[in-house]
Every structure is written in C-alpha cells, then in structure tokens.
Amino acid sequence: MSGPLAGIRVLDLSRVLAGPWATQSLADMGAEVIKIERPKMGDETRGFGPPFLKSTSGTPTKSLYFVSANRGKRSVTIDTTKPEGQALVRELAAKSDVFVENFKVGGMAKFGLDYTALSKINPRLIYCSITGFGQTGPHRLRPGYDIVIQAMGGLMSITGEPDGEPIKSGVAIADILTGLYATSAILAALYERERSNAGQHIDLALLDVQIATLANQAASFLHTGVTPQRHGNAHPNICPYQAFQTSDGRIIVAVANDAQFQRFASILGMPGWTDDPKFQTNASRVKNRDSLIPLISTRLLQKSSAEWLGELDRAEIPAGPVNNLDEVFQDPQIAARNLVVEFPPENGERVRAAASPIRFSRNAISYELPPPELGEHTEEVLSRILRKSSSSIRALRETGVI
C-alpha cells in the first residue's frame, strides 16, 4: 500500500459504526486493518437492512450499512469466548500497532484482551476503547447507542422546529464524530510513540464527543446559563442563515456578515433595509429576526431557486439548493472531486460508496480492498502473519475457534 500509514497494522475488534468508521479511515490512509468478527454472525451491521447486496441466487449477503464503514479491511472470524480464540487475538496483538475495541467496560478483561494484559505482550501497542459513556463515571456500564447519546447529550434538544418535537440527526452523527476523534487520537498516539517508544490506552466515549461537539451552543449556555432552544433551519447567532421557500423549491441562504447583508438586500430590491437600525448589524438582525424573516420570505417567493442562486452566486453570497441524494450525486462538483468509490462487481452486483474526503498531495487514498465477506481472509491472515500451518488452521476450524 502507498498511503501514509503503510506499514501500520490495526487489529479491529469493533462493531457497528464508531469503531469501524475509525478503522476504515485508517485503512483509507494505508494501514493494514484486520477485522476480527464472530464466526457465523459477524458484525451486527451485516444484517442492518434492507438494502442488501445480493448473491447471484438473490440471497442477501451484506448490508449497504456494513459496506459504508468497512472497506479496506480483512475479515478474520475468531470466537473470542474460547481460550484458543483469545490466544489467537493475543498473537495478532503482539504483531500489531493499534488495537480498537468497543465492548462494554470490563468486557475485554474477561477474555484477557484488555489494555493491561496486551500491553505486557506488546508495550508499543496503541489501544483504543470506544464506549457509550467512557471507562469511568456512574454511567460507564450502560450501553450507549447513537440516538440515546444524541438525546442525553442535548443535540436533539436544539434540533427541530421551535414548535415541534426534538429531532435526531439524519445520520448517526455521534458515532461518526466519535470515529473521527478516535482516528485523530490514534494518529497522535502513534506520533508520540516515536518519541517515547511506548503505547498507551485511549478512552473515548460517545457522550463525551457529543458534548464536545456542541461547540457554540455549549459555550453560550455555559457562559449565560440560558438553555438554547430549537430554531429549525435557522441559526441561533446569525441572521439570515436558514432555508427559504422560492417559487419552485427551497434554498439555503447563509449571510454571515454585514457586508454580505448589504449585497443581499440589494439583490432583493430592498437596499433601504441596511439603513434600518433593526437590520444594520448581525446582532440587531438576530434580535429582530421575527420582523426580518417574513420580509425576506416574501421577496424570495417571487423567483425560482435557479434564478436566485444565480444572482446570489454572482454577488458572492453563500447559498445553495436543498438537494436530495439523487441531486447530490448528480452535481458535477461531486464527480470532479471523485467522491464516489466503485469496487469490482461482487456476484455481478456493482459496489459503490462515498469516498474518503481526504486529499494528500503525495500519498493516494487506498481503495484496494472492497468490504469483505465474513471470514474471507481468515486463513490468509493466520498463515501469513502468525505462520499457522494448514493442518493447525484446519483443526481450529473443526473445533469452531475460527
């Protein structure tokens, strides 16, 4: 592999989304990722569907949910509840740089696969644990799923229409952000290891990440004590910065400063708005949004989305259409940025997914391995890395260890 992480081996015992998202990012950057899955069952997300990829006979094989987070990995099936399976994982950990798991707190210790145990075998091992609530605290033993975290972490309380119910994000954003933080932490730990020659344990919690990424909303509350409310598609601190109806659809207008508002008012045929003390500054517009937004809405209804977007683009005012995914993947910008990756057909069915957004000037992102079939690489990994003989691999298979 030619990526910047070529030569780094990652042992991935995570399932579902946060951990797999992190290890997929590492695989994209050239790391060798070995995904350890349960025999017969595998990662739960293999069954998260429909939609599924199908075999030539029409039988579902793996879900598109699984496909979205598991490219670039080698699947090895090991029963970690068996002592022989635990021994195999320890052997692999001794030859790995990174270990990622998202079992419940204390779950890996029962198998002798916790950081304390594995660091004795491999002192340079970077061990990343991802849980809902972290390794400490009163909630540490609770299971944590994305929607629960969005609710407990306050994101749902600030998402949705003011007079509607709290709404979760359309994707599992707490999981995805945790995966990205895990990637960053692992890379930092690998860099630090070059100085210390020692590994370390990374403790990442979905709830911690959700709180950290409340950003300006958390800062505003912590300073003022005022609980933020839902604003729908509007912004609590900037105005106008939201969706508007046009004569034939909806667009987003994001006026982030007073100079942009002057140009925006001129485009709408209302240059006098900038002389009105209620609208002169962003702070005054936020304070008087209930007066301003109906005025803007009335003007924008007079032309089509394409007409308004053309004028706004020429005036360098941030704006865009509210696209569905069909429209997203027809956008020429998406094609120009190569944001769709396509793997060779499996059983005659094309496998496509959103590509990595990372662009290195010297190192290519790796798309060499499609999302694996369950246990596809078990024998290859055990023979290549652990030097297991064909007879010993056959014995492990016969006893259900692999």
C-alpha angles and dihedrals in degrees: 000000000000101000124116090258095053108141094031115115120204123195106205119199094160128114140195111019125314097058096036090049090056095046092046088056090051090049091050088056092053106269119140104242120196111194112206111207136176114262114259094359106050124171110354091234091069084080099041099115172308114315100071136169108245136214122236088269090055095252114143112250109176135347126252086236089064091044091056094062108027113059119128095033136117113225117220120178115217129161101226091187089072120077090230090054092049089051090054091052091049090052090051092046089054088060097042136087099207134032120193124188137161103191121137116280108286093012096113093046089064088063096041089248100113123119094261091056098041095044088063089057095041114017091184094058118126104213118194120191118192119192138155096253108011135252094291138042135060094290096048095110095049120103112244124207124181098253091049090051093048088053098043093040094056099246093117091051090063097038122085139035118319093244095036135079125280110277132207122224117271090244129038092268097169089056093046095047090048089052090052092048088049090053091051093047093048092050091049091049091050089052092048090049089064088066102035100031085219134111126221144198120260115203111198125176127191091220092052090051092047091053093045092051095052082091113169093010092059092044092051093050095044091052101039104025088225113134110234117238133212115272101179108222092343125100120242094219106028131057132225093021110127149073121303133189117241128188091277109017146334133297136183119236117191111186104180103173143024096258090056090049091054090055091043093052090049092052090052090052092247107108090152091073089079090061092054110097089217091064107027098099134031090246091054091046091052090050092049100035091125088065098038103045096059089051092051092045092055093052095046092054089068097074140033125266091251092052094050094043091052092053094043092049092052089051091049093240113149109248140136145169123272097243131194115218093264089059092042094059092045092057109113089221089064091053092046091054093047092234095162120073119199126197127200112280117275111213087345094305119119116236115211132167142162110282129230113279092217118110117189119189094217107019125061123223109246122240096160098122124051119214102293132244113243109283092355094143102032098113094038093053095043093049098041101041104025097030092230115172123236090250094052091047089050090051092050090051093048091053093048096246090123 
